[in-house]
Amino acid sequence: MKKAFAFVRDLATYVGGRGPGLIVLVALGALLDGFGLLLLVPLLGTLFAEGASQTGPLGLLLNLWPDKQGASRLILVLGLFGLVMALRALILWQRDLRMGALQVGYLESKRSTLARALAGSRWEALNALGHGRVTHLMSGDIQRCASGVHFLLQGGVAVVLVVIQAGVALALAPLLAVIALMAMGLGALVMGRWLGASREIGARVTSSNMRLMVELGRFLGGLKAAMSQNLHSAFVAAFERDLGIAAHQQIAFINRQAAMRVMWSLLGAAVASISLLLGFLVLDYPPAVMLTLLVVLARIAGPAIQIQSGLQQVAYALPAWEAVQNTLDDLIREARVAAASSEDRSSLKGTIRIHDVTYLHKGATDGRGVRALSLTLQPGEFVAVTGSSGAGKTTFADLMAGLLEPQQGRITIGGQTLDAQTISAWRDRLAYVTQDPLLFNDTIRANLLWGGVEAGDAPIAQALAATGADRVVSRLSLGLDSVVGEDGAMVSGGERQRLALSRALLRRPYVLVLDEATAALDADSEDAVLRALAELDPRPLILMISHRAESLAVCSRRLTFEEGRLIDDRVL
């Protein structure tokens, strides 16, 4: 129940000042609906030729038209009824438009908040989440949150409608309306016991879908290797098993919803039949009142079903909202302190010293990472970082980039400690190129200037020439305005690496980290690129992770790691 209230409070916070206007539209729509129902009394009374001597609401409404000519009164009543319905339609149009905008806006605000939290959190926290979980949060879970918001808003409208229509029923036939409403209320309480089960089903669906996304991400990540070894059939079998579990849970929820609608239909029919018998045989209500009351009770059943269904949908969506909100809370706790000032940025230069730093990855059975690392790096050095797989090379690079925080020891730049206060400014001075760099489905120019980099044609040409990417651009008909496709699909792996290196140079970095950034190039091409980087003036501190012995020819220093320890540091 606390989580449900938290969900409602979260939505109310987003709605904010737009709430009163929406409430007015909802109330006006319900009041006009109720007034339209009341107009059925004089309409039916005129059709049944009932006299104006009637008492109660029927007599009051009939006496509004003293003209005894049935045709004239019928035209007036129909005209007023049409006017009310037209005004109601306009109100409902505006109401639904605003509710739809709120639903879409809430969905996008959640996605935007989650994206900002992901971007502002520590790499370690992001890495722990995993791509599958993030994808599912951004798509399935948030979509179910939006569904919950939809039914929450619609349920609120239904509550107002039920209140107004119940008031109309009480005005027409107080005693009979009380009996009918009590019977419906009792039925709602009995069926309300299903809400807990709906929430449990929702939790199981969230868990099942999360497993599906994680498994799908793993398969796609190793798709090439899996297909080359005929292992894809085993994945499909496991995927279909998890898919069957998720489908079973969703069908169970649909079954509950369908059963509830049937029960409400039966309850409504029973209440209407009993009310009709009591009204005619015991309480002697006029036909116009009884027929109008039956219409009102039938109209109440619709919103009542909507309320019950909406509560189930909200209960079903609540685990998804909890998953999104818990992730947001975790990421916010992991978020960095405010970005450093411009003074911090300008002072982050000079000798880099690593003081007895240890970082071991959580969950790694072999304790991968770096241990007791002490090292001094000078500006402009070209350092090769070597070692076997899992020796600690990438962990060292990630520590230098501020992606990981030392569990022990510290890193200083020009005497300033690299910490939460200085990390943002440090990242502004760093460029990091991986073996599989990211390119967007945009032009080459847009990819080169990604991240707000400002550069004219001359600097761009210099950066492209330094990496050999100028030949890539020259062969394309639109040059810098050529679109590279999704993830750079229109260019080769080596060309993608050249473009990524050019983008890194345009940042004018103080430190350039290359993690197998030239692995897709042949030996001669790699040598040409590395020599061009070595001739940069001024040259950034370059940290190059590579397994090729030929790459060492242009380096001024080599660091060798083994089992997380620096076992060799020599000048070349």
Summary of the structure (lengths in Angstrom):
residues: 572
radius of gyration: 34.9
end to end distance: 67.1
largest distance: 113.1
contacts: 1819
relative contact order: 0.08
helix: 67%
strand: 11%
